[in-house]
Amino acid sequence: EAHIETNANTLTDLNNERDRMVTLGLDKTEWLSKEDIPLQLTLLELEELINYIGKYKSNVWSQYYTFKYKIENAQNIDEIAEIEIVYSFPGVEIIEPVG
């Protein structure tokens, strides 16, 4: 089973690869998974991945400000300790890594 690792550069790298595919008229490209497994991705799959990661990143940042507000407005350490930070992703199944 292969997983796509995301970091600060992932969207830029994926968009650059998409642009390269379009420019060269490529149907598929190879992308290394987090486990260094080569994956063959079509242009549509690459675009869907870009879209999904973009939405995921946007969702995290939009929730970040809610949590930041709660923390900044807490009156004491007990109120901060009561803040539960859980990111939600409606319509997306999150699979936690094993081990």
TITI-578827 format. One record per residue (C-alpha): residue in one letter; residue number from 1; x, y, z. Coordinates in steps of 0.001 Angstrom, whole numbers, m for minus. Layout:
! TITI-578827
SITE  type  seq       px       py       pz
SITE     A  NUM        X        Y        Z
...
This chain:
! TITI-578827
SITE  type  seq       px       py       pz
SITE     E    1        0        0        0
SITE     A    2     1357     3395     m981
SITE     H    3      688     6798      583
SITE     I    4     1344    10290     m717
SITE     E    5     3418    12325     1708
SITE     T    6     2680    16016     1924
SITE     N    7     4950    18794     3091
SITE     A    8     5395    22498     2417
SITE     N    9     6560    21848    m1153
SITE     T   10     4155    19113    m2238
SITE     L   11     1579    21315    m3971
SITE     T   12     4284    23235    m5813
SITE     D   13     5969    19996    m6904
SITE     L   14     2668    18459    m8042
SITE     N   15     1673    21595    m9949
SITE     N   16     5100    21719   m11616
SITE     E   17     4734    18068   m12628
SITE     R   18     1242    18764   m13968
SITE     D   19     2568    21672   m16043
SITE     R   20     5382    19452   m17373
SITE     M   21     2898    16746   m18365
SITE     V   22      670    19239   m20191
SITE     T   23     3614    20892   m21955
SITE     L   24     5065    17567   m23108
SITE     G   25     1687    15959   m23813
SITE     L   26     2311    13095   m21384
SITE     D   27     m524    10756   m20405
SITE     K   28     1142     9401   m17256
SITE     T   29     3925    10287   m14880
SITE     E   30     5766     8457   m12148
SITE     W   31     5520     9749    m8569
SITE     L   32     7272     8225    m5574
SITE     S   33     5079     7380    m2609
SITE     K   34     6016     8032     1000
SITE     E   35     7306     4452     1049
SITE     D   36     9368     5077    m2145
SITE     I   37     7013     2955    m4227
SITE     P   38     6805     4274    m7809
SITE     L   39     3219     5170    m8724
SITE     Q   40     1945     5731   m12237
SITE     L   41     m442     8698   m12178
SITE     T   42    m2546     9987   m15040
SITE     L   43    m3002    13715   m15548
SITE     L   44    m6527    13439   m14105
SITE     E   45    m5251    11582   m11019
SITE     L   46    m2516    14181   m10526
SITE     E   47    m5054    17012   m10808
SITE     E   48    m7383    15270    m8345
SITE     L   49    m4481    14890    m5921
SITE     I   50    m3624    18589    m6265
SITE     N   51    m7268    19500    m5629
SITE     Y   52    m7586    17191    m2612
SITE     I   53    m4365    18393     m957
SITE     G   54    m5348    22021    m1632
SITE     K   55    m8746    21546       16
SITE     Y   56    m7159    19669     2923
SITE     K   57    m4604    22448     3487
SITE     S   58    m7286    25143     3254
SITE     N   59    m9470    23260     5731
SITE     V   60    m6613    22971     8238
SITE     W   61    m5817    26686     8024
SITE     S   62    m9439    27769     8339
SITE     Q   63    m9807    25703    11518
SITE     Y   64    m6435    26933    12813
SITE     Y   65    m7795    30454    13280
SITE     T   66   m10769    29152    15276
SITE     F   67    m8436    27347    17673
SITE     K   68    m6040    30296    17823
SITE     Y   69    m8936    32597    18775
SITE     K   70   m10070    30230    21538
SITE     I   71    m6557    29986    22957
SITE     E   72    m5940    33727    22834
SITE     N   73    m9243    34435    24574
SITE     A   74    m8851    31875    27333
SITE     Q   75    m8773    33501    30766
SITE     N   76    m6492    30965    32440
SITE     I   77    m4517    27772    31902
SITE     D   78    m7510    25593    32788
SITE     E   79    m9545    27119    29948
SITE     I   80    m6662    26451    27560
SITE     A   81    m6457    22845    28758
SITE     E   82   m10176    22395    28006
SITE     I   83    m9754    23332    24341
SITE     E   84    m9892    20190    22255
SITE     I   85    m8104    20590    18959
SITE     V   86    m9510    18142    16445
SITE     Y   87    m9464    18829    12738
SITE     S   88   m12503    17672    10819
SITE     F   89   m12727    16895     7139
SITE     P   90   m16363    16470     6075
SITE     G   91   m16832    13750     3495
SITE     V   92   m13273    12466     3817
SITE     E   93   m12284     9232     5473
SITE     I   94    m9100     9749     7489
SITE     I   95    m7087     6569     7968
SITE     E   96    m4682     6750    10871
SITE     P   97    m1254     5177    10354
SITE     V   98     m693     1860    12088
SITE     G   99     2255     1497    14473
